[in-house]
Amino acid sequence: MIKSLSGRVFLVLLVGIVASAALTLWMALGERKTSLIQTRETHFLERAEQFVMAIDSLPAENRVKFIKMLPRFGIRISTTPDLTDSLPANTPNAQKMAEKLGPEFQVTSLPFVQCPMYGPESPPLTCENFAVTLHDGMHISFMLMPPRNPLPPLNPDFYRYLLFFLICIAGLAYVVTRMAIRPLRQLSQAALDLGNDINQAPLVVQGATELRDASSAFNSMQARIRHYIEQRTHMLAAITHDLQTPLTRIRLRLEKVDDTDLRDRLISDLSAMQDMVREGLSLARSMDSSEQKQSVNLDSLIDSAVTDATDAGQPVKLVGESRMSIKAQPQAILRCVNNIIDNAIKYGHFANVSVAQETNHIAAIRVRDGGPGIPESELEKIFTPFYRLEASRSRDSGGTGLGLTIARNIVEQHGGTLTVRNHPEGGLEAILKIPGKVLP
């Protein structure tokens, strides 16, 4: 079964046009057959009329010799018909013959008889038979013989024309299909690009009225979504900015608390609040980054992230290379990779990073840690905002639960995917796949 809309439209058009052409051809051949039969019958009646006039003008003793000398033209003539079951002219040909000859001659219809066969392989057929009474009372019967070939063969060029006609129909169906499907493909691609980057250029409004309306509606939707995200980001930024001042004052006042244990716990809680506010803002920005996309050497970017982690004293190793470039927001991708590495070190004690070219258009970055892994049912839940596997509320052990959420948002904005799995040899492995181009 054809699944694509373009294939279905092409098939419907092709089948419909071919069916219409076949019906037209069938009707034309039928009309051709009818015309040939009518022409043959008209020719028969004209010949029969001429024979009657010629025979009637001859003496009776010369008529038999004259009839033997006549060309047949598909007519059998007899001078001794059996008039036992004769009736007044009641067949179309007999009636037309009577009209041609006029009242001077009497035309009667005879029963249909089996036609003489042209050969041993000819099928048995019945022939129309009628009699004409001459002026002297002599009766002559005329038998209309079927043609040897009911229809003359088609011209050999007919099949070449038919093939050319079918090719033209297929080409026309293909062109119409492309014209009908191309705007839908453009709209589908625009929707896909919108999911990756909300700041994509709007669609060009052109074409038929329906296409212009759809493009305008899509552009309006994109503008509303972008405005909504900008409002949300600005709101979170304002909240974060306004919260920083009272949180700083609270921290200064907490320094004056005499109870050291209480002061440390309150300051720890306050630091966690500040970190959550900052990461909440980072989550919002990960869904709407104003950073411009540019061509980036993926290997250099990953090497930079690993080097920064190593300089900070983190146990991170890098192997492999992709030899690919990606069109990306460099700082956003760097933040994504750093979040994945930080998550691996926090829960798995180390991070082994490998980079490879999976296909000509996809690069794969794998980050494996040394932890115990997580239950299979939790593999997708860890991307939920503020979701943590640990029940502890300590940031040092449980974090805020936003690192992987931010990383996936960034990857999806670049048309990639981020998944995690339990590695067969132990530990959790994060797999980041992103589209790119092979470097020359």
Protein Blocks (a to p, Z undefined) as FASTA:
>chain_A
ZZbfklmmmmmmmmmmmmmmmmmmmmmmmmmmmmmmmmmmmmmmmmmmmmmmmmmmpcfk
lmmmmmmmpcfklpacdfbdcfklgccdfbfklmmmmmmnommbccddddddddddfbfk
lccddddddddddfkopacdddddddfblbacddfklmmmmmmmmmmmmmmmmmmmmmmm
mmmmmmmmmmmmmmmomkbccdddedjfklmmmmmmmmmmmmmmmmmmmmmmmmmmmmmm
mmmmmmmmmmmmmmmpmblmlmmmmmmmmmmmmmmmmmmmmmmmmmocfbdcddddfklm
mmmmmmmmmmnopacddedjekiacdddfklmmmmmmmmmmmmmmmnopacdddddfblm
bccdddddfbebjafklmmmmmpghiafblbfbfklnonolmmmmmmmmmmmnopacddd
ddfkgpjdddddddddddZZ
